Amino acid sequence: MFRRREPVPFAFIAEAEKFRSNVTPPPRERASKGQRVGSTLMGLTVVAGLVGALLIGMPALSPEQSIVQHQKSEASEGR
């Protein structure tokens, strides 16, 4: 039912690179003003979210010396 394809020699593939189409693709359509504004707002939203997450997370990342100094283990109180 299905036939195995024969391996293609490498020379044939390299030779095929010479024959390129002379048909140029059509020019890309420019984005409309609404699309540019939308993509700009989306980019600003992503950047604002990352900056907000960083600002909210900074207190959790900073070591707090005052809490560490006031904590004592319960085992040392009995001695």
C-alpha positions in Angstrom: 0.0 0.0 0.0 2.7 2.6 1.1 5.9 2.6 -0.8 9.2 3.6 0.9 10.7 6.6 -0.7 14.1 6.2 -2.2 16.9 8.3 -0.6 17.7 11.4 -2.6 21.4 12.0 -3.3 22.8 15.1 -1.7 24.1 16.4 -5.0 20.5 16.6 -6.3 19.5 18.7 -3.3 22.5 21.0 -3.6 21.7 21.4 -7.3 18.1 22.3 -6.6 19.2 25.3 -4.6 20.4 27.0 -7.8 16.9 27.0 -9.3 14.9 29.5 -7.4 11.7 31.1 -8.4 11.9 34.5 -10.0 8.4 35.3 -8.8 8.5 37.8 -6.0 6.0 37.6 -3.2 3.5 40.4 -2.9 4.5 43.2 -0.5 3.4 42.9 3.1 0.4 44.9 4.1 1.1 47.6 6.6 -0.5 47.4 9.9 -3.4 49.7 10.4 -3.3 52.5 13.0 -5.6 50.5 15.3 -3.4 47.4 15.1 -0.3 49.5 15.9 -2.1 51.1 18.9 -3.3 47.7 20.1 0.1 46.1 19.9 1.7 49.1 21.7 -0.9 48.9 24.5 -0.3 45.2 24.8 3.4 45.7 25.1 2.9 48.4 27.7 0.6 46.2 29.6 3.1 43.3 29.7 5.9 45.7 30.8 3.8 47.2 33.5 2.8 43.8 34.8 6.4 42.7 35.0 7.5 46.0 36.8 4.5 45.7 39.2 5.4 42.1 40.0 9.0 43.1 40.7 7.9 46.0 42.9 5.5 43.8 44.9 8.0 40.9 45.2 11.0 43.1 46.3 10.1 43.0 50.0 9.9 39.2 50.0 13.4 39.1 48.4 15.1 41.5 50.7 16.6 39.9 53.9 15.1 41.5 57.0 17.7 41.8 59.7 15.4 43.0 62.5 13.3 39.9 62.4 16.2 37.6 62.5 17.8 39.3 65.5 14.7 39.2 67.7 14.0 35.5 67.1 15.3 33.1 69.7 15.0 29.4 69.8 12.8 27.9 72.5 15.6 25.4 73.4 17.9 28.2 74.5 15.4 29.6 77.0 15.4 26.6 79.3 19.1 26.6 79.9 
